Amino acid sequence: MIPIHHYKVNKQKPMANKSSNSNLTNAKNAKNDEFYTQYHDIEKEITAYLEYNPEVFRGKTILLPCDDPEWSNFTKFFAQNFERLGLKKLISTSYAVESKKYKSYYQPSLFEVNDPQFDEYKTKKNGKIFILTGDKSGDGKVDVNDLEWHYLKGDGDFNSNEIKKLRDEADIIITNPPFSMFRDFLAWIIKADKQFVIIGNMNAITYKEVFPLIKGDKMWLGNGFHAGNAYFSTTLAKEYAAGVYDPETGLVKFRNVCWFTNLDHGRRHQPLPLMTMDDNLKYSKHKELKGKESYDQYDNYNAIEVPFTDAIPSDYEGAMGVPISFLDKYSPEQFEIIGYEKSYHLRTKIYPNQIQIDKNGKRSNVTKLNDGAAIKVFTQPDDMTYYLVDDEYFVQSYKRIFIKHRKKTT
Ligand SMILES: C[S@@+](CC[C@H](N)C(=O)[O-])C[C@H]1O[C@@H](n2cnc3c(N)ncnc32)[C@H](O)[C@@H]1O
């Protein structure tokens, strides 16, 4: 038995342009990739695809790379549900202990040590592969006890030829890849034109390699974590500030986490219920909008600023700048994604000279206002960074995606 265990803007108050996800950014800086996904998060996500298409995994080979099969809930979930999902083959691979960026105390599992294949050198230097194709134990059912394993020739690096071959063999690639290598990992999948379900940070949407996939409906957000908050288990508890790591559960909490996929699911086809522009301005629950005369128009993009996804007006036909988190509610039948800040063809203006003035009044010459959507403000903001261009004041919105209603609305 394998010891798999149980992981605005309004004129007064515009927004800053910083990512709110400092936890994950810190993790990225430290190149810490050791976060392990919880069983129920995997189960909840996979259930969404199954509900949409009960046959989605039937006859398929699933590869779980960047895993630690002895401990992984991915391996455990797919092994335990092998028959129910109708899988053809499950392959799970791990990355060698000594190749991991983050060094910590390592002790091989009893399962490995007690196996005749055990090799003191390879246990640290090599990755491992676990394969499941059917009932090997002869107990009449397929589960974790039927996984067969051996050491990989190499360290299990997803970019190695050894793992690329497995990728090419697989139909669907599912994992929580190393956060620090998200772009490379996604490119690795896309290159082989595979189906996938992977965990990542929502801010990845603004990467120049990632956004075209979203815009082209080649990748979308999965069913998701509750409110984008994901809890992972980690062996590196001491790395985290209080509030991020909970010693009682042994879990770290990251914000803005989502699943990226090209498998369809039901939520993706549910239209977002919306109010008209007039109703939003009269009745919005957001103080930033309620009582305003109109939605702000960007100064440098031909679009209006919509600071909240639920404040998208149902009857506006032009382009709208919406928060990145809109993608969690995106239905391709309802909206068309037309660009984001780096879609420079949508930009109508470039500011050659600008002075940035921060909250403390510190002035600097920058070109940053050209990096995003700018909103002209008529009074000098006193509690946030703003920009001075030819005696006019501007603030920059948070990162935005530009969308349009797909169909004419009533
Ligand atoms: C975020 S963890 C997720 C582990 C597991 N998939 C899970 O969700 O429970 C990513 C894992 O990928 C491993 N890793 C880092 N670089 C890698 C590489 N180049 N190739 C394969 N795995 C790698 C890390 O050591 C880490 O264990």
The ligand as an SDF file (V2000), in Angstrom:
LIG
                    3D

 27 29  0  0  0  0  0  0  0  0999 V2000
    2.9940   23.6190   -6.1680 C   0  0  0  0  0  0  0  0  0  0  0  0
    3.7930   22.0270   -5.9130 S   0  0  0  0  0  0  0  0  0  0  0  0
    2.4400   20.9720   -6.1950 C   0  0  0  0  0  0  0  0  0  0  0  0
    2.6650   19.5490   -5.8830 C   0  0  0  0  0  0  0  0  0  0  0  0
    1.4920   18.6430   -6.2290 C   0  0  0  0  0  0  0  0  0  0  0  0
    1.2280   18.6650   -7.6710 N   0  0  0  0  0  0  0  0  0  0  0  0
    0.2450   19.0720   -5.4930 C   0  0  0  0  0  0  0  0  0  0  0  0
   -0.4870   19.9290   -5.9760 O   0  0  0  0  0  0  0  0  0  0  0  0
   -0.0090   18.5740   -4.4090 O   0  0  0  0  0  0  0  0  0  0  0  0
    4.8020   21.9240   -7.3880 C   0  0  0  0  0  0  0  0  0  0  0  0
    5.8280   20.8160   -7.3390 C   0  0  0  0  0  0  0  0  0  0  0  0
    6.5800   20.8440   -8.5680 O   0  0  0  0  0  0  0  0  0  0  0  0
    7.9460   20.5800   -8.2520 C   0  0  0  0  0  0  0  0  0  0  0  0
    8.8110   21.1460   -9.3120 N   0  0  0  0  0  0  0  0  0  0  0  0
    9.5360   22.2980   -9.2870 C   0  0  0  0  0  0  0  0  0  0  0  0
   10.2260   22.4660  -10.4390 N   0  0  0  0  0  0  0  0  0  0  0  0
    9.9100   21.4010  -11.2160 C   0  0  0  0  0  0  0  0  0  0  0  0
   10.3090   20.9840  -12.5140 C   0  0  0  0  0  0  0  0  0  0  0  0
   11.1710   21.7180  -13.2540 N   0  0  0  0  0  0  0  0  0  0  0  0
    9.8000   19.8390  -12.9990 N   0  0  0  0  0  0  0  0  0  0  0  0
    8.9500   19.0820  -12.2540 C   0  0  0  0  0  0  0  0  0  0  0  0
    8.5240   19.4180  -11.0170 N   0  0  0  0  0  0  0  0  0  0  0  0
    9.0110   20.5580  -10.5060 C   0  0  0  0  0  0  0  0  0  0  0  0
    8.1700   21.2430   -6.9070 C   0  0  0  0  0  0  0  0  0  0  0  0
    9.2830   20.6760   -6.2620 O   0  0  0  0  0  0  0  0  0  0  0  0
    6.8320   20.9480   -6.1970 C   0  0  0  0  0  0  0  0  0  0  0  0
    6.8850   19.7700   -5.5030 O   0  0  0  0  0  0  0  0  0  0  0  0
  1  2  1  0
  2  3  1  0
  2 10  1  0
  3  4  1  0
  4  5  1  0
  5  6  1  0
  5  7  1  0
  7  8  2  0
  7  9  1  0
 10 11  1  0
 11 12  1  0
 11 26  1  0
 12 13  1  0
 13 14  1  0
 13 24  1  0
 14 15  1  0
 14 23  1  0
 15 16  2  0
 16 17  1  0
 17 18  1  0
 17 23  2  0
 18 19  1  0
 18 20  2  0
 20 21  1  0
 21 22  2  0
 22 23  1  0
 24 25  1  0
 24 26  1  0
 26 27  1  0
M  CHG  2   2   1   9  -1
M  END
$$$$
